[in-house]
């Protein structure tokens, strides 16, 4: 090789070293950040939990590195010896690429992005780009769009339009001075790369901030609900337990002297305990009860998870909480049966009513299996138990084969049903509470549904 090829050889060696360093950095990033995320994603898929919205690696400067390929034309000219003073061109190319990599990685860290060192790096890139563009022209002018990418990645706010216009005008001026005809294309590419990069990264940051805010609000809502529930239990049990303790001490003291008085204290303790048990049941039932809208949303989710197309229509006057609770139980039980036994592909849920009564219809296009007795241990939570509950509230429930095939459940209730949907009378014991339909979906796969299975 001649002496003129020595700078090229040095440049190739530097490129190989930079590529080797980049590969090592990428392996480290993969091991430290992305590999644990992928393992967590697989674990969530196996457990059946909903996937998180953020299933990719965190945003970084790697997303902007492929744009360095724009400079391949200039690098090719160096290799082929078409560039005069290759030492200057090679050093300028190396300096620009190094500064570009530094800036785009700093752009994804707010503290580093706003640091003065980042601004000075952009100024240095501007000087190098102008020098290479004026000195060589041609493919070297495409470093202006790369500079626009770096500026768009770093700049936010009102200064961005001014910088984009100024940089585009400068790129067009240099291109016009050097090549003439390509000035408009270079200026347009510079403006486009600057504004589009800034818009995409700003939108990405806004989405991440909104997601973080939503997670924080959800966490606070859970904490506040736990605190509210703990206060309710304290209000219910604080006085009651104090009375039980006082009467127990009194019974212990009276047991040796006056057995009749001690038995009277024990009777009072029993009465207070029963009353506390009833209040706790009512409080826990009301705490876990959902509205009809919540149950309809849960039904959509359960049916979609079971590959059943849900169609929900709701109209009519507002309902009382008791009526909504009763209809919510009907929706939950009927949707559970559709998922477990019907082999249906479509389920329609219609809620309509008049100022006096409301009607709920749930129909599917499945096998239309018959109604059976409630399952043992559920305390009458099947369709038969629901029929009794609605009858006690002045309503009715009918279930059977639909005229056009499938299964039809129809429930009617007064708009202002007075029968308590949350009271103790619905359950024989604290453990006799039906599980949500969504839990049933996860516990019973579609493959377990037989065409002749009976509805609960």
C-alpha positions, 0 to 999 in steps of 0.5 A: 500500500502507498503512504496515502492509504495509511490513514484509511488503514488506521480508520478501518482499525478504529472502526473495528475497535468501535464496533467491538466496543459497541458489541460488548456494551450491547451484550452488557445492556442485554444481560442487565436490562432486557434479559430479566424483562424477557424472563419476567414476561415469559413467567407472566405468560405461563401464569396466565396474568395479563401482560404489561404494556411495556414489554420491550427494552427501555428506550436508549440511544441504540434506536438512533444508531442505525441512522449512521448508515447515512454516512456510508457514502462519505466513508465509501469515498474515503475507502476508494480514495476519492476524497482529497486530504483523507486525513482531514476527512477521516478525522472529521468523520470519526469526530462526528460519529463519536459526538453523535453517539455521545449525544444520542445516548445522553438524549434519553437521560434528562439530566445529561440532556440538559447538561452544558456538555451536551450543548457544546457537543452539538456546537462541535458537531455543527462546526464539523458538519459545516466544515465537511460540507463546504470542503467536500460537498456531495455525500458529505452534505448528508451529515446535516440530516444526522445533525438534525437527528441529534438536535431533535433528540436533545431539544424540547419546547419552544426553541425546537421550531426556531432551531429546526428552521435555522439549521435547515436554512444553514444546510440549504445554504451550504448545499447551495454553495457547494452543489447548487441543485441539491440544496432544497433536498438537503434542507428539507431532509434536515428539517424533517429529521429534526422535527420528526425525531423531536415529536416521536421522542416527546410523545414517547416521554409523554406516554411513559410519564402518563403510564407512571402517573397511572401506576402511581394513582392506582397504587394510591387508590389501593392504599386509600381503599385499604385504609378506608376498610381498616377504619371501617373494621376499627369502627365496627369492632373497636367498641364491640371488642371493648364491651366483650372484654369488660363483660368477660372480666365481669363474668370471671369475677362473678363466677365464684360469688353469683353464678346467675349474674355471671351467666347473664354476662355470658349471655350478653357476650354471646349477643354482642358477638353475634351482632358483631358477626352480622355487622362484619358480614354486611361490611365485607359484603358491601366492600366487595360488591360491584355495580352492574356496570362493573359486572358488565365490564367483567363479563366482556373480559371473561367472554373475550378471554374464552373466545366468545364474542360479547355484545352488550346493550344497556338502556333505561332509567338509573337503578338503585344499588340493590337492583344493580347488585342483584342484576350483577349476580345474574350477569356473573352466574349466567356468563360463568355458565356460558363460558363453562358449558355452552360451547358458544361463540357469541353472547348477547347481554341486554339491559333495558327497562321502564320507569317501573321495571328493568329487564336483563336478557342473556342469550348465547348460540351454544348447545342450550344445555338444561338447568340443574340444581345449584352446586353443593357448597355454594349456598344456592349461588346457581340459577335456582338460588338466584331465582329465589333471591329475585323473587324475594325482591319482587322480581323473577328469573327464567332460564331455558332454551332460546327459540332460535337455539342456545340458552336464554336467561331473563331476569326482571326486577322493580327499578327500586327493589328493596330486598337487600342484595348485600345482606346476611340473608344471602349467605349461610356462612361467611365462606359461602360467597360465590367467586367472580366469573373471571376467576371461573374462567381461569380455573375452567378451560374451554376444553373442559366444557362438554356439549351435554354439561348441565348449567349451574 
